């Protein structure tokens, strides 16, 4: 069988196209592998971000609870301090008249 010049050119173009497509096909396969790795990394990052978000929410909630308990304890301590100050003032006021009324005892009930 005899080939014409046009068929030979078409055959050469077919071989050249095939020669160009094979490396492109290999690159696409490699790009597909990179894409799968990238997708896995993005999925891992997303799950890590969800975990971090949950940790921050838990930390904020625990912090709020601790802050509320601390606020209650501060209020309790302030009330106890006010009660102690009032009792001290009452005792100081009770000592003052006693100091002027009985010079033998010296106005001190505790001896300190």
Backbone bond lengths (Angstrom), bond angles and torsions (degrees), N, CA, C in turn:
res aa  C-N    CA-C-N  psi(-1)  N-CA   C-N-CA  omega(-1)  CA-C   N-CA-C  phi
1 X - - - 1.439 - - 1.516 109.75 -
2 X 1.252 113.88 141.63 1.454 118.81 -176.98 1.518 108.83 -109.38
3 X 1.323 113.44 137.61 1.466 119.23 178.77 1.509 108.33 -100.18
4 X 1.270 114.60 141.83 1.457 118.26 175.35 1.524 109.01 -85.78
5 X 1.280 116.58 170.02 1.461 122.16 -179.08 1.529 110.51 -64.74
6 X 1.317 118.16 -37.85 1.469 122.24 179.76 1.523 109.84 -65.76
7 X 1.315 117.43 -40.70 1.460 119.80 178.81 1.521 110.77 -67.03
8 X 1.296 117.14 -36.68 1.456 120.93 178.04 1.526 110.24 -65.35
9 X 1.330 117.14 -41.17 1.470 120.83 177.43 1.523 110.66 -65.71
10 X 1.302 116.82 -41.59 1.465 119.98 177.88 1.519 111.07 -64.95
11 X 1.332 116.80 -39.01 1.458 120.41 177.94 1.534 110.85 -65.25
12 X 1.307 115.99 -40.60 1.467 120.76 178.05 1.534 109.88 -65.18
13 X 1.323 116.46 -40.53 1.469 119.85 178.25 1.529 110.39 -65.46
14 X 1.323 117.56 -36.71 1.460 121.52 177.75 1.528 110.44 -65.28
15 X 1.295 117.21 -43.29 1.464 120.65 178.61 1.532 110.06 -65.50
16 X 1.331 117.76 -41.73 1.469 121.20 179.15 1.530 110.65 -64.41
17 X 1.306 116.66 -40.69 1.467 120.73 178.68 1.522 110.01 -64.92
18 X 1.312 116.73 -42.95 1.464 120.60 178.13 1.521 110.15 -63.56
19 X 1.317 116.97 -41.17 1.466 120.90 178.80 1.531 111.07 -63.45
20 X 1.307 117.73 -32.57 1.472 120.55 177.72 1.529 111.63 -79.55
21 X 1.317 117.41 -31.66 1.464 120.83 -176.77 1.525 112.76 -74.70
22 X 1.327 117.74 -33.42 1.463 120.15 -178.17 1.535 111.24 -61.56
23 X 1.349 120.06 -49.80 1.471 118.57 177.12 1.546 112.26 -63.37
24 X 1.322 115.97 -36.07 1.468 118.75 179.01 1.533 110.33 -65.28
25 X 1.327 116.75 -39.08 1.455 120.85 177.41 1.528 110.32 -63.08
26 X 1.339 117.07 -41.49 1.466 121.07 177.74 1.530 110.57 -63.84
27 X 1.312 116.59 -41.36 1.473 119.78 177.78 1.522 111.15 -63.54
28 X 1.316 117.01 -40.93 1.466 119.95 178.68 1.523 111.09 -64.11
29 X 1.330 117.46 -38.53 1.464 120.54 176.90 1.531 110.19 -63.32
30 X 1.343 116.48 -43.36 1.458 120.46 178.94 1.529 109.96 -65.11
31 X 1.324 116.58 -41.20 1.461 120.76 177.49 1.530 110.80 -62.95
32 X 1.308 117.46 -36.85 1.466 121.32 177.02 1.530 110.67 -64.24
33 X 1.340 117.32 -41.02 1.469 120.22 176.33 1.531 110.79 -64.28
34 X 1.334 117.05 -43.32 1.472 120.48 177.80 1.522 110.96 -61.48
35 X 1.328 114.95 -39.88 1.465 119.20 179.75 1.525 110.53 -64.06
36 X 1.321 117.11 -40.23 1.472 120.54 178.66 1.527 110.07 -64.85
37 X 1.338 117.28 -41.82 1.461 120.36 177.64 1.532 110.65 -64.33
38 X 1.317 115.93 -43.18 1.466 120.71 178.68 1.530 110.54 -61.26
39 X 1.327 117.04 -43.28 1.462 121.53 178.67 1.528 110.30 -61.71
40 X 1.343 116.65 -42.12 1.467 120.29 178.33 1.533 110.66 -62.93
41 X 1.327 116.97 -41.54 1.462 120.19 179.11 1.526 111.57 -65.86
42 X 1.318 116.21 -39.90 1.463 119.80 178.50 1.528 110.16 -65.75
43 X 1.332 117.13 -40.93 1.467 120.33 177.02 1.527 111.12 -63.02
44 X 1.334 116.21 -43.03 1.462 120.31 178.01 1.529 110.18 -62.95
45 X 1.329 116.89 -42.95 1.472 120.56 178.81 1.526 110.94 -63.08
46 X 1.316 116.72 -39.94 1.464 120.21 179.46 1.526 110.53 -64.21
47 X 1.322 117.06 -43.13 1.466 118.84 179.15 1.529 110.47 -67.60
48 X 1.328 117.58 -35.21 1.464 120.36 176.63 1.530 110.53 -65.81
49 X 1.315 117.34 -39.62 1.463 120.90 178.14 1.528 111.33 -66.54
50 X 1.325 117.02 -37.35 1.462 119.91 176.46 1.527 109.74 -63.87
51 X 1.327 116.62 -43.59 1.466 120.46 177.11 1.525 111.52 -61.75
52 X 1.321 116.83 -42.26 1.465 120.32 178.97 1.527 110.40 -65.61
53 X 1.320 116.85 -40.01 1.464 120.27 178.24 1.524 110.91 -62.74
54 X 1.323 116.14 -43.28 1.468 119.79 177.86 1.520 110.96 -62.85
55 X 1.331 116.78 -39.67 1.467 120.40 179.28 1.526 110.85 -65.07
56 X 1.328 116.95 -41.43 1.471 120.40 179.28 1.524 110.05 -65.48
57 X 1.327 117.50 -42.27 1.461 120.23 178.23 1.524 110.86 -63.16
58 X 1.316 116.70 -42.52 1.465 120.59 178.45 1.527 110.38 -64.37
59 X 1.322 116.59 -42.27 1.461 120.95 178.41 1.526 110.78 -62.42
60 X 1.320 117.08 -42.33 1.462 120.69 179.09 1.523 110.97 -64.77
61 X 1.327 116.92 -41.85 1.455 120.64 179.67 1.531 110.52 -66.20
62 X 1.332 117.11 -45.06 1.461 120.42 177.98 1.524 110.59 -63.28
63 X 1.320 116.83 -40.05 1.458 120.89 177.88 1.518 111.68 -63.05
64 X 1.321 116.35 -39.16 1.466 120.30 178.89 1.532 110.08 -64.59
65 X 1.326 116.28 -41.77 1.472 120.38 179.32 1.524 110.25 -64.08
66 X 1.330 116.90 -45.83 1.460 120.54 179.21 1.526 110.42 -62.36
67 X 1.322 116.49 -40.83 1.464 120.40 179.64 1.530 111.17 -63.81
68 X 1.325 117.18 -41.66 1.466 120.04 178.12 1.533 111.20 -64.38
69 X 1.343 116.49 -42.69 1.464 119.60 178.65 1.529 110.82 -65.10
70 X 1.317 116.54 -40.94 1.454 120.78 178.07 1.519 111.02 -63.77
71 X 1.313 116.81 -39.21 1.466 120.77 177.72 1.525 110.79 -63.11
72 X 1.335 117.05 -42.48 1.461 120.37 177.16 1.528 111.45 -62.74
73 X 1.324 116.17 -42.43 1.467 119.85 179.52 1.529 111.15 -65.59
74 X 1.321 117.24 -37.93 1.467 120.15 177.83 1.520 110.23 -65.45
75 X 1.323 116.20 -42.88 1.472 119.09 177.44 1.528 110.94 -62.12
76 X 1.336 116.95 -41.24 1.461 121.06 177.83 1.527 110.32 -63.18
77 X 1.337 116.93 -43.02 1.464 120.90 179.86 1.527 110.60 -65.82
78 X 1.325 117.86 -38.86 1.468 120.41 178.47 1.524 110.57 -65.62
79 X 1.331 116.82 -40.20 1.460 120.23 178.37 1.533 109.98 -65.59
80 X 1.333 116.82 -42.25 1.465 120.05 178.56 1.523 110.66 -64.91
81 X 1.322 118.03 -39.49 1.453 122.15 178.21 1.529 110.76 -65.20
82 X 1.318 116.74 -42.35 1.466 119.74 177.33 1.521 110.26 -63.37
83 X 1.327 117.36 -39.49 1.468 121.11 178.23 1.533 110.76 -64.71
84 X 1.336 116.29 -41.83 1.467 120.16 178.21 1.526 111.65 -64.99
85 X 1.321 116.54 -40.36 1.464 119.62 178.11 1.517 110.72 -64.54
86 X 1.330 116.51 -42.29 1.467 119.93 179.31 1.529 110.23 -63.80
87 X 1.331 116.69 -40.80 1.468 120.19 178.63 1.522 110.41 -66.54
88 X 1.312 117.87 -38.84 1.467 121.04 177.66 1.530 110.62 -64.24
89 X 1.327 116.16 -44.16 1.467 119.57 177.94 1.522 110.43 -62.14
90 X 1.332 116.78 -40.00 1.457 120.19 179.45 1.527 110.28 -64.35
91 X 1.337 116.92 -44.19 1.453 120.34 178.97 1.528 111.65 -67.19
92 X 1.315 117.16 -38.71 1.466 120.95 177.59 1.517 110.25 -64.73
93 X 1.324 115.69 -41.45 1.461 119.75 178.81 1.537 110.29 -67.80
94 X 1.321 117.35 -33.51 1.459 120.57 178.88 1.527 110.67 -72.25
95 X 1.312 118.86 -30.53 1.463 121.99 179.44 1.517 111.91 -74.64
96 X 1.286 119.07 -32.02 1.462 122.61 -175.54 1.530 112.26 -60.47
97 X 1.317 121.80 -51.11 1.459 120.02 179.17 1.525 111.53 -67.20
98 X 1.319 117.44 -32.93 1.458 119.97 -179.83 1.519 110.39 -67.40
99 X 1.293 119.17 -32.38 1.460 122.28 -179.96 1.518 110.88 -66.22
100 X 1.284 118.57 -34.41 1.458 121.20 -179.59 1.508 112.95 -86.14
101 X 1.306 120.43 -18.39 1.460 121.75 -173.76 1.511 114.04 -91.37
102 X 1.320 120.14 -30.72 1.464 121.73 -175.80 1.525 109.76 -128.52
103 X 1.343 118.30 96.61 1.455 120.33 -177.35 1.524 112.55 -70.84
104 X 1.319 120.07 -20.69 1.458 121.80 -177.79 1.527 110.88 -70.56
105 X 1.315 116.08 -42.82 1.470 120.15 -179.08 1.534 111.89 -80.97
106 X 1.282 116.77 -19.27 1.458 119.88 179.40 1.512 113.02 79.86
107 X 1.322 115.88 10.94 1.466 119.18 174.98 1.517 113.18 75.36
108 X 1.302 119.68 7.63 1.470 120.67 -179.33 1.524 108.90 -108.50
109 X 1.335 114.95 129.16 1.448 120.55 179.23 1.529 111.52 -92.59
110 X 1.317 116.75 -26.16 1.446 120.72 -174.10 1.508 112.87 -93.85
111 X 1.276 118.36 -22.80 1.450 121.57 179.77 1.528 112.25 83.75
112 X 1.285 118.46 4.42 1.459 120.61 -178.07 1.498 112.41 -90.34
